[in-house]
Structure formats: C-alpha cells, structure tokens
Amino acid sequence: MDMLFDEDLKAFRNEIARWVDERLAPRAEALDASEEFAEDLFKELGELGYLGVMYPEAYGGSGIERPYLYFTVLCEELARGSAGFAATVCMHGSTATNTIHAWGSEDVRQKYLVPALRGDMVGAFAITEANAGSDASALRTRAEKVAGGYRLNGIKLFTSGAYHADFITVAATSDPSKGLKGIGLYLLDTAAEGFSVRKLSKFSVRCSDTNELLLDNVFIPDDRRLGDEHGGFLNAYKSLTVDRIFTAALALGIGRAAYEAALRYAKERVQFGQLIGKFQAVQFKLVDMLAMLEQCRLYTYYAAALADRGQAITTEAALAKIVAADGCNEVCQKALNIFGGYGLMNEFPAQRYLRDSYFPMIGGGTSDIMRLIISRQLGL
Ligand SMILES: Cc1cc2nc3c(=O)[nH]c(=O)nc-3n(C[C@H](O)[C@H](O)[C@H](O)COP(=O)(O)OP(=O)(O)OC[C@H]3O[C@@H](n4cnc5c(N)ncnc54)[C@H](O)[C@@H]3O)c2cc1C
C-alpha cells in the first residue's frame, strides 16, 4: 500500500489530517446533533485549496497528477472527523463539479466551477426521485424545450447538500419515450424562480443535509445544458462510477474513527480488575476490525490508482464500495460492542460512527446494486 503513497501524498494526508483533528473533529458531535452543515468549514477548505484537488489550475484547482488518489485521501480523512460534513464535500468536489468541468461551456465553468473550487459556492447533484432510486432511469422530471432554453418540472429526492447549494446538476428527460436516451443534465441555479427545497431529517450523516427539491417550471438557459440532450444518463453514470471510490473512502474514514476510538477505550476501561483490552475476546475483535480496515483500504486505493491511470474501473470501484461500505459497518458494530452500554450513549461517538456507516451502503447505489453491476461485468 505504501507504494501508492509517495512523500507528497503522505504530506497531503498529514496536512488534511491535522486540519480535521483541529477544526472538524471537535465540532462533529454538535454538527450531528444540530443537523447543520458547517458552511464556515466548507469555505475554509476552499480557501486552503482542498476543494480543487481534482481540477486543473486554470479553474483554481491543484492540477496534480494523481487527482483520484488525492481526493480519496481527502474523503477518508474528512470522514474520520465527520462523515456528514465529508459526504457533502465529497458530492460537491466530485459529481456536482465534475459534470460542469466535463460538459459545461467555458462561461459556465467560470461562473460556477471557479467559485465552487474556492468554497464560495456549494454544488449538488440530483438524479434520484421517489420512484427512481436504484432504477434511476425511471426518472420523470421533465425538461421541455422552449425559446432560449428549457422548462424543468418535477420532484427530486434525497439530494445531498441542496439546502445550501448555489447550483445543482439535475437529470431530466426531454422525451420519456426514448428511455435512457431521453435523459440530459441541466445546471440549475438555485436562485431561479420556481425552485424550492425541503430539508429531510435522518439518522445517518446528519450534518449533510438531504433534501426534496421541487422544480416548478424552472427556466434553464440553453448554455446550462451540460452535454447533449440525450447523453445525460451515460454521463451521470460515468461520474457516479468514479464517485463509488470516494464513497468507499468515506466508509474507510468512518471505520477508522470507530476502530481508533474502540482501541483507546480498550486501553482505558477496567472491569474485573483489569483493562478490557486484556480480555482475549476484546483483543480478537480489535484485530478483526484492523484486518477488515486493511482490506477496505487496499480495495479503495487500488481502484483510485487504476482511475488515475485511466483504466476501466467499473468492477473495481463497485467492489471497493461493497467491501468498504459493508466492512466498515461491521467494524462500527464491533466498536459499539466494545464500548458496552456507553456505546449507546450520545456522549460517546460509537453510536454516531455506526449510524454514519449506513450511508455508504446506500448512497451512490446500494451494496446489492454494486453486486448487480459486477454481475453484469461478469456477463451474468
Ligand atoms: C443520505 C443519502 C444521500 C443521498 N444523496 C443523493 C444525492 O446527492 N443525489 C441523488 O441523486 N441521490 C442521492 N441519494 C439517493 C441514493 O442514491 C438512493 O437512495 C439509492 O440509490 C437507493 O435508492 P432507493 O432509496 O430508492 O432504494 P430502492 O431502489 O427502492 O431499493 C430498496 C431496496 O431494494 C433493493 N433493490 C432495488 N433494485 C434491486 C435490484 N435490481 N436487485 C437487487 N436489489 C434491488 C436495494 O438494494 C434496496 O435494498 C441519497 C440517499 C441517501 C440515503
């Protein structure tokens, strides 16, 4: 694994880890309790240049050679501090901005991508609807062609970060009879007339707002269509494929935090006159957690390294997401067990880690949908 982490990447990890320990982790519990996204920390990340690690210098990005590895490290470290905060940053820094960078005009990139990488704008991505979750192709939001642009009508569900977002890439169909080929991507400015958002309450990644969006005849100018009218589903799919690596990294960060907290606790808590870490049952749990985390790390960074080499990652990214998401959920269950009754108390973080560990198993496609994707790759 160390082969992938050269001195620059290690230095990058150390820097962001320090920021997480000093700025993010101390606020994680309060952010979780209030279900509030930390806009001030988001802005700070932008000013420090972290939001642009995947993009060229021309747009204020870092212009680094191995962007996927760097962004994976960023997601892991942020999630170690607060998975909710990390989930919004992850969606903003990947699919929300990637769809603009890949398919937006130069004007659109200057207007939205540049401020987004500085942390002055928040971006979101909306494909899911009430009846189009795993089967995103069933989406019903309409994009009707009118003079100078499109009128969007529909309701989107579970959009991360939209409550604070300045722009949202929305998937909509201009011709339902064409199925997948009728779907395009449209860049919605949240200041547009006819747009409204409702924040939903939930038990996992609580400080990443999850929202319902109402699009009531929202006008989108022609130049804010990202890509052509018919290739949106394929484009979204490409972006979401890479995104699975970052979701795996979120899981890894949550799992690490849970493991480190449980290890510390095992060295502090005394029962029957000795530290609980001296009981073999507790030791074996911790070793199994470590083994699982190493496995998650290998799969996740292997997929990121392949992506940086421009290789196909459909199977590897889906595998990384299954292994890391399901594996880290197990790690978090064991961590909670080691905390005993205190594990259920809100003053201890074990319950938050376990709650947060459910998000990577669902967000960006459930673990069973990952299995379905891999089965198809196997020709089944
Ligand atoms: C916190 C959170 C944040 C999210 N953020 C975003 C976002 O920013 N943007 C966005 O567009 N979406 C977002 N989503 C939506 C997310 O991608 C979907 O919730 C997910 O894809 C599952 O869809 P669903 O919830 O409708 O479940 P369903 O599709 O209804 O699935 C229900 C169950 O059926 C299973 N299932 C469904 N189809 C199959 C099949 N063919 N084979 C086997 N099993 C199957 C699933 O695995 C699951 O267990 C978010 C979701 C959450 C919870």
The ligand as a MOL file (V3000), in Angstrom:
LIG
                    3D

  0  0  0     0  0            999 V3000
M  V30 BEGIN CTAB
M  V30 COUNTS 53 58 0 0 0
M  V30 BEGIN ATOM
M  V30 1 C -28.2630 10.1720 2.8350 0
M  V30 2 C -28.4950 9.9940 1.3590 0
M  V30 3 C -27.9330 10.8830 0.4620 0
M  V30 4 C -28.1860 10.7690 -0.9090 0
M  V30 5 N -27.6780 11.7030 -1.7760 0
M  V30 6 C -28.0790 11.6870 -3.0760 0
M  V30 7 C -27.7130 12.7510 -3.9520 0
M  V30 8 O -26.9810 13.6810 -3.5840 0
M  V30 9 N -28.1880 12.7330 -5.2230 0
M  V30 10 C -29.0020 11.7250 -5.6770 0
M  V30 11 O -29.4170 11.7730 -6.8290 0
M  V30 12 N -29.3550 10.6850 -4.8690 0
M  V30 13 C -28.9250 10.6510 -3.5760 0
M  V30 14 N -29.2930 9.6170 -2.7430 0
M  V30 15 C -30.1390 8.5420 -3.2460 0
M  V30 16 C -29.4740 7.1810 -3.2920 0
M  V30 17 O -28.5970 7.0880 -4.3790 0
M  V30 18 C -30.6020 6.1360 -3.3220 0
M  V30 19 O -31.2430 6.1750 -2.0490 0
M  V30 20 C -30.1160 4.7420 -3.6100 0
M  V30 21 O -29.6380 4.6520 -4.9280 0
M  V30 22 C -31.2070 3.6910 -3.3940 0
M  V30 23 O -32.4220 4.0820 -3.9610 0
M  V30 24 P -33.7650 3.9800 -3.0880 0
M  V30 25 O -33.5090 4.6560 -1.8040 0
M  V30 26 O -34.9070 4.4620 -3.8940 0
M  V30 27 O -33.9360 2.4350 -2.7680 0
M  V30 28 P -34.6360 1.3480 -3.7340 0
M  V30 29 O -34.0980 1.4610 -5.0970 0
M  V30 30 O -36.0980 1.4130 -3.5520 0
M  V30 31 O -34.0930 -0.0050 -3.0850 0
M  V30 32 C -34.7250 -0.6370 -1.9780 0
M  V30 33 C -34.0650 -1.9990 -1.7680 0
M  V30 34 O -34.2590 -2.8210 -2.9370 0
M  V30 35 C -33.0090 -3.2830 -3.4280 0
M  V30 36 N -33.0470 -3.3600 -4.8940 0
M  V30 37 C -33.5640 -2.4490 -5.7660 0
M  V30 38 N -33.4040 -2.8580 -7.0190 0
M  V30 39 C -32.7440 -4.0480 -6.9620 0
M  V30 40 C -32.2790 -4.9830 -7.9330 0
M  V30 41 N -32.4310 -4.7790 -9.2410 0
M  V30 42 N -31.6290 -6.0980 -7.5000 0
M  V30 43 C -31.4360 -6.3010 -6.1780 0
M  V30 44 N -31.8760 -5.4750 -5.2060 0
M  V30 45 C -32.5210 -4.3650 -5.6000 0
M  V30 46 C -31.9900 -2.2710 -2.9420 0
M  V30 47 O -30.6780 -2.8260 -2.8690 0
M  V30 48 C -32.5520 -1.9050 -1.5750 0
M  V30 49 O -32.1450 -2.8630 -0.6370 0
M  V30 50 C -29.0010 9.7060 -1.3830 0
M  V30 51 C -29.5360 8.7800 -0.4670 0
M  V30 52 C -29.2920 8.9210 0.8800 0
M  V30 53 C -29.9200 7.9260 1.8400 0
M  V30 END ATOM
M  V30 BEGIN BOND
M  V30 1 1 1 2
M  V30 2 1 2 3
M  V30 3 2 2 52
M  V30 4 2 3 4
M  V30 5 1 4 5
M  V30 6 1 4 50
M  V30 7 2 5 6
M  V30 8 1 6 7
M  V30 9 1 6 13
M  V30 10 2 7 8
M  V30 11 1 7 9
M  V30 12 1 9 10
M  V30 13 2 10 11
M  V30 14 1 10 12
M  V30 15 2 12 13
M  V30 16 1 13 14
M  V30 17 1 14 15
M  V30 18 1 14 50
M  V30 19 1 15 16
M  V30 20 1 16 17
M  V30 21 1 16 18
M  V30 22 1 18 19
M  V30 23 1 18 20
M  V30 24 1 20 21
M  V30 25 1 20 22
M  V30 26 1 22 23
M  V30 27 1 23 24
M  V30 28 2 24 25
M  V30 29 1 24 26
M  V30 30 1 24 27
M  V30 31 1 27 28
M  V30 32 2 28 29
M  V30 33 1 28 30
M  V30 34 1 28 31
M  V30 35 1 31 32
M  V30 36 1 32 33
M  V30 37 1 33 34
M  V30 38 1 33 48
M  V30 39 1 34 35
M  V30 40 1 35 36
M  V30 41 1 35 46
M  V30 42 1 36 37
M  V30 43 1 36 45
M  V30 44 2 37 38
M  V30 45 1 38 39
M  V30 46 1 39 40
M  V30 47 2 39 45
M  V30 48 1 40 41
M  V30 49 2 40 42
M  V30 50 1 42 43
M  V30 51 2 43 44
M  V30 52 1 44 45
M  V30 53 1 46 47
M  V30 54 1 46 48
M  V30 55 1 48 49
M  V30 56 2 50 51
M  V30 57 1 51 52
M  V30 58 1 52 53
M  V30 END BOND
M  V30 END CTAB
M  END
